[in-house]
Amino acid sequence: MAIEIRPLRPTDDRSAFSCGEPALDRFFEHYAGQNQFKLKLAVTYVALAGERIMGFATVAVGSLERREVPDARLRRRLPSYPLPVLRLARLGVDQGAQGAGIGRMLLRHVFLLALAQRDTAGCLGVVTDAKPDAVAFYEKLGFVPLEGLREGRLHGDPTPMFLDIHALAAALDG
C-alpha cells in the first residue's frame, strides 16, 4: 500500500475518518481545516492511500521557556527568551489503518518538518501533549515528560512531552 503524506486540502473528504477518539475525530472533521485555511494557526498533514485518509498530524509553531527544557546540560547553554519548538498538536490514525505504521510515518514527517524549521527559522525540538495511553509510545521514540508544565493537571490529562532536535535527528538517521 503506497502512502502519500501531504498538507490537507479544502477538498479532502474528512467525514469518513474515525480514529476511535471522538474528540480527535471532531477536531479533524470540523476544526483542522478552519485552523489551516481560515485562521492560519496550524497545518494538518494527511496520510493517504489513494483518496482515503488513513491518518493525520497537525503541527503548529510553539515555544518553551529555558526553565522548561528537561536536559539540565542543554538548559545551561540556552538563552533566557522563549525558545522555538514545533508542536505536534494532534495525531490520529483511522481505525482501519491502526497497527500498519501510519502513525510512525506521520511522526517521521513531523520530525522532518522540525529539521526544516531548525534550518530556516530555528527549532529546539518537538513538543506534544500525549494522552495517558500514548505516553509509552512517545517514550519509545525518545520523548521525555516536561514536568514543569504538568503543575495543576489532573490524573488522565495529557502529559506534555519533549524530544530535542539532536535526538530527533539521530532517530531519523537510525
Secondary structure, DSSP 8 states (H G I E B T S, - for coil): ---EEEE--TT---TT---S-HHHHHIIIIIHHIIIIIS-S-EEEEEEETTEEEEEEEEEEEEE-GGG-S-HHHHHHS-SS-EEEEEEEEEEE-GGGTTTTHHHHHHHHHHHHHHHHHHHT---EEEEEE-GGGHHHHHHTT-EE-GGG-TT--TTS-EEEEEEHHHHHHHHH-
